[in-house]
């Protein structure tokens, strides 16, 4: 699934970061293997990875593949 | 640019929001200014600390990204700009070490001596992260100095380390191998933070975020905070603005008393002193606006406001950060254009600069009052609604123009919103004051050069030639010529230009006197009312109700009302939309990177204003207004 599908409060692991802005997203902490938590879901969402909180447009969250753990 | 003999030039490198600016202020304080990075069009803060020359390079997430910030940092470190650093000062956020290490792997691979400054150590400690600087230094192969910029700690240690810095010696992973960098960064974090504590301490921040970014509550909070910001500017800028006018009034009086009567005295009193007063009077608004913006930015709120506003502004081709200049423009377009620096993307930034002057600034208010008074003299409710409508018209024109310019001249994909929401913190008054100092110097340098020169030229056009002394209204035949000789402004070049271009304004209902008023108000919009007072009432005291009444009742050469309701409606629309501010054009040219943008702004706004005024005039005539 992609990051934009996560519900608020859900934590997942980043599986792949794709698209034209992949390098920027990786540099900001959304790297493969990083843990990411959805803080506010929506067209513009807020996610947290490590100590970093990011506000992201949907076109970016759609390009990040995540996997929710059991 | 190189440091002086024996000194070293230092390039500060780091990711956004790691505390680079605070550290720069700790090192350089007031001994700093904003300047172009030599050999580039990028601006950076450059300052001195003893014999060190320090350049605060733009925040870059990574050196390998294809964005202007990364390009300029990469070029600078590679020695491809005229600023060639002797030492790199790599700034790492102790509370977010892992992320910064990915940039560190790239920076440390550059063959330049390096020192690492560790910022936000106290924040990291509160989160249970106690970093061992010696272990970190051994991994990075260069000195690591913990600092607390807000508390002034670490400055002398940092300066000493910079003086003896050497090229890093550590074994680093290949920067183009993400997996190796990740493994290395994890190892560095594990070894440098011996006793990590899982307490995050971010619950209050999370709750604040939920409120500040809420679709409804977030907008309400934003409006409340912005209303407070503008109330503060209007409430507190008035007194120093009056004081500046008084001081320049006294200086002008003194210069006028000392110099003999003649052209030189007129130039000094009305041109130089008057021109400086008319420009420097904006300084209190600029200082207050930038102080409050710096405070809001430092707390972390500004990023949340940008997040909320992005949803609204993105529809018009603008990013969320554009809200600060757009709102500031309602006080004055000059600080608004200057604050467009908050917008990261160049195309977005120029779009904001181009459209910000559409928004109704405080200088338009006297004109609105005069014209709405003519239109709806005895209908206060309607007058109030029309007053609000003027603001709405300006906002609409700005947003639609932005949409147009982003789809044509500044065509290109916007950067999608990707904002770091930094941790909330108490703001640093010192940092805010230093920002004010920097912005004020930048404005005064401009005011003292280009703006002053332009204002003097405009004064000269409005003052010369003088009417001949032997001519008197009684010896002149036509009423127009009588007014011309009775009023120096009508006799002046500006007055003559006004008469010459009057046919252009004829279709929107303006006679030659109103055209002269429009032409002379180009120095500043509020001048329109005083020009009209001089032209039709021969008295420039616009606070006198009888003068305003005479303007309202003045007639044209053919005896018809000069300011009929249709003309007033047309003129009102024209003043809402026209670019009638010379200082703003000068600031636009500087901030957008060339006079072509200022000319475009002037041409577009004037064209839109004329067209809208013509439509308003025709509708008013069709509705039976005279």
Interface residues (C-beta under 8 A of the other chain):
Chain A: X21 X23 X24 X25 X26 X27 X28 X29 X31 X32 X33 X39 X40 X42 X43 X44 X46 X50 X51 X52 X53 X54 X55 X56 X57 X59 X60
Chain B: X15 X61 X62 X64 X65 X67 X95 X96 X98 X99 X102 X103 X127 X178 X182 X200 X202 X205 X206 X209 X210 X213 X215 X303 X306 X307 X310 X311 X314 X416 X417 X418 X419 X420 X421 X422 X423
